[in-house]
Amino acid sequence: MRITDLLKKEGIRIGAAPADKAEAIEQLVALHAACGNLNDVAAYREGILAREAMGTTAIGMEIAIPHAKSAAVKAPALTAMTAPAGVDYGSPDGMPAKLLFMIAATPDGDVHMEVLARMMQLLMDMDLTEKLKNAQSPEEFLALIDAAETEKFPDEVKAAPEKKEGFRVLAVTACPTGIAHTYMAAEALQKAGEKLGIPIKVETNGSGGTKNMLTAEDIANCDGIIIAADKSVDTARFDGKPVWSTKVADGIHKPEELINKIMNGEAPVFKADKKAEASADIGNESFGRKLYKHLMNGVSHMLPFVVAGGIFIAIAFLIDAASGVTGGSGFGTTQPAASWFMAMGKAAFGFMLPILAGFIAMSIADRPGLLVGIVGGYLASTGATFADPFAASATPSGFLGALLAGFLAGWLIKMFMKLCDKLPKALEGLKPVLIYPLAGLGIVAVMMCAVNPIMGVINNALSSGLLWLNQHNLGVVLGCILGAMMSIDMGGPLNKAAYVFGTGMLASATTESYQVMASVMIGGMVPPIAIALSTIFFKNRWTQDERKNGVVNIVMGLSFITEGAIPYAAAYPLKVIPSCAVGAAVAGGLSWLFSCTLMAPHGGIFVVPTIGKPLLYLLALAIGSVVGMLMLAILKRPIKNED
């Protein structure tokens, strides 16, 4: 790593006159801050001072090289300063320091040691150090170091790779719903690439399909790939390339850090499983992270069936209600039009559990997992057992059973595939068309018939528990919890857990399950609306840009797109997140208290006609949003200067 790669002309100060060592350190730290090298200036300063407390970093010969490894550093960097009058730096030879370099290093690796070693080799040249002390401009200072490095390390110049054409960094972004996070992460990475001067191409795996797809040529010529995704994406194409995988939220909040991981060579080389078309097992991912991605892969494929089917069923109820039907066992099917919508909605809804389990299993075991997952999800929806294989009187294990089917079936078939690696090569062609499907069906059939009775009991207990909570006036507590979960991480794991629970309960088709869905959706609507109201009624808390963008959040909130609040939560997490969570909890609790129900799993204000007691539901939304706004006004003080 060359010194000139780490030192910018903006990080060089010529002719400084610090009064003492402390002021010299402060000026060098300020240069790092001005160059954008730090995440946290105060934390980095503490690291430098802690190192100095262990002993001076002056090396004699009028030179000092303070340095520190700190998490506050974005990427390894240098700043430099000349002080013609000198500054007392506690040098071993008693000489004042006139030439000072400050190294900022990240906690991982030993970059600072490499930089120190190289600088010592260069600065032992007295002629060079004298010229650096007398440099008249940052440009001259940099030119002197560049010339000295070129002369001292000529092999580096000869071995320097030719400048690559095309994109240096590639990225793939994907979130379970494929709506907000996917495109927010892509935009953040694109802007970070432009800021850093690094050409980047971002592929989005959104709800409308894959856009800006990475080509084989792009992949062959790039330095590495960032995968910012909360669901499985095709990774086999990245075989042999450095790949850094992380959650989609990091693509939104830490785009520069992710790009620097590729450029600094921190990403591990990915080795694809040649026996599968895709693999999500990236080296830097934890087991919990992989579990989450498998789950979200199932959820993202399930959502269209839930949303479309749920709204069709809600329309069926609306038609019957408009016809004067007030309820009963045939509610939603008494009119021909209602019956048609109900049949079509239930057809789509019937695929919910098989699709969920199927794509969880496929995420784990690739295509051989699809059959076992889909069959497992279907058996969970019927409740088939050994004694009652056609489920004539069995209790379905439902949503929880489908989750178990997806994960267990995926892992079991993956283990079976590894065992099959020992079979003769002559049977290779039979594996995907005969051996895997046949064995997979047997595995999942036995497994689900064994676990369905247990999961059915748990599923019934969950439904009974909801009924008990409602009968004992404790349903409000559940509504508050679900509302807060939808708001705390705004599209993250807690938000998705609450939403998946709500949509899963819709299959029960009970009043309590519809109350759950109502509390879930209202909790996701509050954060953007609360922030928008704050930007309107408490303008002195926000900058002009924040106020301008705040109005858009009203539309996003009413549309049940919680992610509109993310930029504000990222900028002021300790103020925005608690305020929104409290407001959402109030709204969720009031929704339950008012006995509001929701049969559609998405849509926000646009599905109000499908909501039981819509006026009270809107009142709960308004109260929760105002509570969030007022709490935010208390926690966030007025800004004195927009800049």
Secondary structure, DSSP 4 states (H G I P E B T S, - for coil): --HHHHEEEEEEESS---SSHHHHHHHHHHHHHHTT-BS-HHHHHHHHHHHHHTS--EEETTEE--EEE-TTBSS-EEEEEEEEEEE----TT-PPEEEEEEEEE-SSS-HHHHHHHHHHHHHT-HHHHHHHHT-SSHHHHHHHHHHHHHHH-HHHHHHPPPPPPS-SEEEEEE-SSSSSHHHHHHHHHHHHHHHHT--EEEEEEETTEEESPPPHHHHHH-SEEEEEESS----GGGTTSBEEEE-HHHHHH-HHHHHHHHHTT-SPBP---TTSS-----TT--HHHHHHHHHHHHHHHHHHHHHHHHHHHHHHHHHHHHTT---STTTTSSSHHHHHHHHHHHHHHTTHHHHHHHHHHHHHH-HHHHHHHHHHHHHHHHT--SS-TT-SSPPP-HHHHHHHHHHHHHHHHHHHHHHHTTS-GGGGGGIIIIIHHHHHHHHHHHHHHHHHHHHHHHHHHHHHHHHHHHHTT-HHHHHHHHHHHHHHSSSSHHHHHHHHHHHHHHTT--HHHHHHHHHHHHHHHHHHHHHHHHHHH-GGGS-HHHHHHHHHHHHHHHTT-GGGGHHHHHHSHHHHHHHHHHHHHHHHHHHHHTT-EE--SS-GGGGGGGEESHHHHHHHHHHHHHHHHHHHHHHSPPPS---
